Amino acid sequence: MSRYICQLITIQLVLFSLLMPFSAKAGEGFERLDNFFEGLGSLRANFEQTVIDASAFSIEKSGGVLIMQRPDKFLWDYQRPYQQAIIADGKKIYIYDADLEQVTVKVMQKSMGDTPMLLLSSGGALADSFVITEMGEESGLEWLQLKPRAQQSNFSMMRLAFDKNTLRIMELVDSFDQTTRLQFSEVKRNPKIDSALFRFVAPPGVDVIEELP
């Protein structure tokens, strides 16, 4: 699977995990989760993304800035080691690779497919789609594990880690035991966001590949 699709699936999962309310009530982990998501309308954060193979070897690192606005709008600005922007305007997703001078355009609903985004944006309680388990505290963070109830899924589990104020780490484990870790810093809840950030216009000379119905 290309790096674009892998990152897109990860992004979709992160986006709708952040915007979907959790309906379970239990211990400290759920309390921190509920406190963070309550009233969340927009988000801005720096992120570091690390892909780790089944032998615990780091095979890819990247980072940049995440900006999201409810509903269904986001910008993932990958700034290192290469420049790439993934933008959703609520209807379409634009995957822009500056080095390749290429942008791929997808219909947002069609892009969901059977990805975690479809599960998390279904409108039902998250516990209907996932078995949620508190994992306890480690290094000052409270961890939760989410396993999809569906037999067929693009990932085997997701783990979320919260400090007392915010989401700090998200880990996605796929069926090949490859882990994508997203670590967040400088997290700002409900900042004022310019809607122009979610409007993409291809620069002159860039190839546009449309994967539309």
N, C-alpha and C positions, 0 to 999 in steps of 0.2 A: 504494500500500500504506500502511496506517495506521502511525502512529508506534509503536503498540503491537506490531504484527507485526514491523516492522523491528527494533525493540529486542529482541523475543523471539528472533528468529533470531540476532541478534548474541550475545545472552546464552547461547543454547544452544551456539553455537560456542565461546565462551570457556570455558564450564563444562567441556565434555568435552575441550577441548584441554588444560586444566589437569589433568584426571584421567586422561587416556589415556596410557599409556607409549609412548615412541617407541622403535623398534627399530633405527634406523639408527645407524651409527658412522662418524664422519668427523673433521672438524677441531674447532676451538675452539667453533664455534657449537653443534654437537651435544653436545660435552662439557658446556657450560654448561646446555643444555636437559636432558640426562640427570641432571645433578647436582641441578637444581631439582626435577624431577618424582619422583626416587627417594624413596620413603617418604612421598609427599604424601597426607595424609588429610583435611586441612581447610585453609582459607585465609581470611584476612581482609585487605582492602585498600581504600583509597580509590581512586576512579577519576574520571577526566575523559574524557568522550566528546565527540568532535567529528565531525560529518558534513561531508564535503567533496565538492563536486560535481566534474564532469569538467573544469571550467575552473580547478580548485584554489581555488575560493571556498568559504569556510566558511559553511554554511547553517544549522547548528544546533549548539548546545553545551549540555551537561548534565553533571551529576556527582552523586556520592553515595558509598555504601559497598556493597561486595560482601562477602558471607559465604557460604562453601561448605563442605559436609561430604560426604564420600564415604560411601555412594554416592547420587547422584541427589537431593541436597538443596541448595537455594541460596536466597539472598535478595539481590535487587538492590534497594537502597533509593535511588531517585532523589530527591534533596533539592533540586535546583535545575535549571532555573528553575521547575519545577513539582514537586509531590509525587506520586510513583507508586511502588508497591512491586510487584515480581514475585517470587513465592514458589513454590518447588517442595518438596513434602513427600515425594517419592519416587513418588507415584501421580498427583497432580494438580498443575496449575499455576494459580496465582491471580494475575490481573493487576488490581491495585487502583489506581484513579485517585481520589485524595482530592478533587480539584476537581470532578469530575463526579459524585462520590458513586456510583460504579459499580464492580463487580468482575466480571470475566469468568473463568469456571472452565473449564479444558480438561483432558482426560485426557492425562497426560504422554506415553504412547506414541503416541497419536493425533496429538498436537501436533507430534511429530517430523516426520511426513510425509516429504517428500524433502529436508528441511533438512539442513544440515551436522551437526546433532546425530545424525541417523541414521547418517551415515558414521562419525562419530567414536566412537559408542558401540556399534559393531557387534561388538566383541569381538576383531577381528583386529588385526594390526599396522597402525599408521597409514600406513606406506609402501605397504600394499596399496591404500589409497584415495587417496593423494596422491603426487605427484612432489615430493620434498623436495630443495631446493637451498640450499646455504650461499651467502649474499650477501656475506659478509665483514664487516669492522668499519667502523663509521661513528659518529663522535662518542662513542667509548668503548663502544658497544654492538655486540654480535655479532647479525647478522640472518640469519634463515632464511625462505625462501619456500616455500609449500605450494600446489600447484595440484591441484585435484581430477582424478582419472582419469576419472570419469563424464562422459559427454557432456552430460548435463543436470544442472545444479546451480544453487543460488540465489546462488552467488558464483563469481568467476573465479579469485581467489587470496586467500591469507592470508599475512601477514608477521608474524613474531614477532621481538622484539628483547630481548636479555638483557644485563644487566651481569654482573659477576663473581658476583653472589649471587642474582639473582632475575629474573623476567619483568618488564619495564618497559613495553613497548608491544606492542599487537596491532593490526594493520590488516586490515580486510576490504574487498575490492574487489568490487563486484557487476558484473553484466553491462552496466550503464549507465555504468561507470567512476566510480561514486560510491563514495567511501571512508569507512568508519566507523573512526575511530581511537580506541582505548582506551588511556589512559596511566595506569599504576598507581603509587601511592605508599604509603608506610607498610605495605608488604606483610609480613604475619606468617604464617609457615608453621606448620601444625598447632597453632593455638591451641585452648584448651578452649572449646567452643561449647555454649550452652544449646539443647537440642533444641526448646524452646518457640518459638524464633525461626522455625521452619519450619512452625508450626501457625497457620493463618489462620482467624480468625472474623470474619465481616463485621460492622462496626459497625451499630447500629440505624439504620434509615432508608436504608441503602445498597441500591441495585438490584443484584440478583444475576442475571447472565446465564450460564446453564450450557450449554456446548457439549459435551455428553456423548453417548455412544452411546445 
